[in-house]
């Protein structure tokens, strides 16, 4: 039989009047469980509150696709609470060691509120703490999920140029050997200054050629013409050379000067050297382009996260949007056309680090998902009085009226189980409000627009929340 002294050791019941404790004990049912016993199951009717008198227990269940385990010890209160809207237990409860609990039926909550107002107040506070903790867990999970998506996309974006640079570097070693062997062959021949000058002139002209590469059909025709020319001079095994020169848009008549100035064997060595020089120039351009892309991505990441920068500063809204678009390029490049319409005058907003980037990331991610990964993403900025308006829209199917009324509610989501936590737009709204702004949505089939209004930097001053 539970004693009054045991219940008074429970923090929620500490210092309560003795007659109230007596009443509670008279209405509660004492339960004893062996280690491994289950006292409540996920999905069962939430019809009771439990007070842990002794032992160790745990709550276990699935939340947003993840398994969670919450330990319970002597003095903890769990289960349904007064004024809670919980209809079913969201997790299962089991005893880890031999345990004793008091079970208080939810049907008696109205009487509890009347007879034990101070306990009711404490239990409402406990419920608020529980909601905050659950929200914090979901928000952290949402951030980790977003981070995981961004990380996967960035890994792909970084891997492409890195792999290209690696391939070019490997090919560069092979090509350097070609040019070395060709140079040695030419060095063994007694070339006149005019012959050397002709080789160097062609080499310079081809390597510095900035023309756009021809289309595949033109390359095929040129390759055939160059190969025919080489064969006409007895060079029947240089088909790869013909292909390399064709890709550089080299015309057969240009090569005639080599055969006019040199004998066939010397011309072979000269053409191999020229082609190798062209290939080296192309490989160096590819390496430069790839490393530049990596540098741009790293720069965008630093800007996106505000690494090495003060936590609160004036942020150029357009630059913030462009950094986000760069980071999310992996999700946009497979069928999303980005239409930009930016205010020409820079618009600055006093921002908490990268928080505004989280807003743009969530809105863009939702827009792309709404379009099924293919469509038109519209990004617009303009000034309205003392505010900047950022509009992110899409030409997807639109938001149904019955859904639109709930999209900013915590945990509301239209995505399948495990695909979304429903915190994206709730997070967006909280961040926007923190920046003294507001967010609105206008939606119809083919035109959905989220408009974020934020005070311009010179029009607002605020402190950390």
Secondary structure, 3 states (H helix, E strand, C coil): CCCHHHHHCCHHHCCCCHHHHHHHHHHCEEEEECCCCEEECCCCECCEEEEEEECCEEEEEEECCEEEEEEECCCCEEECCCCCCCCECCCEEEECCCEEEEEEEHHHHHHHHHHCHHHHHHHHHHHHHHHHHHHHHHHHHHHHHHHHHHHHHHHHHHHHHHHHHHHHHHHHHHHHHHHHHHHHHHHCCCCCHHHHHHHHHHHHHHHCCCCCCCCHHHHHHHHHHHHHHHHHCCCCCCHHHHHHHHHCCCCHHHHHHHHHHCCHHHHHHHHHHHHHHHHHHHHHHHHHHHHHHHHHHHHHHHHHHCCCCCCEEEEEHHHHHHHHHHHCHHHHCCCEEEEEECCCCCCEEEEECCHHHHHHHHHHHHHHHHCCCCEEEEEEEEEECCEEEEEEEECCCCCCHHHHCCCCCCCCCCCCCCCCCCCHHHHHHHHHHHCCCEEEEEEECCEEEEEEEEECHHHCCCCCC
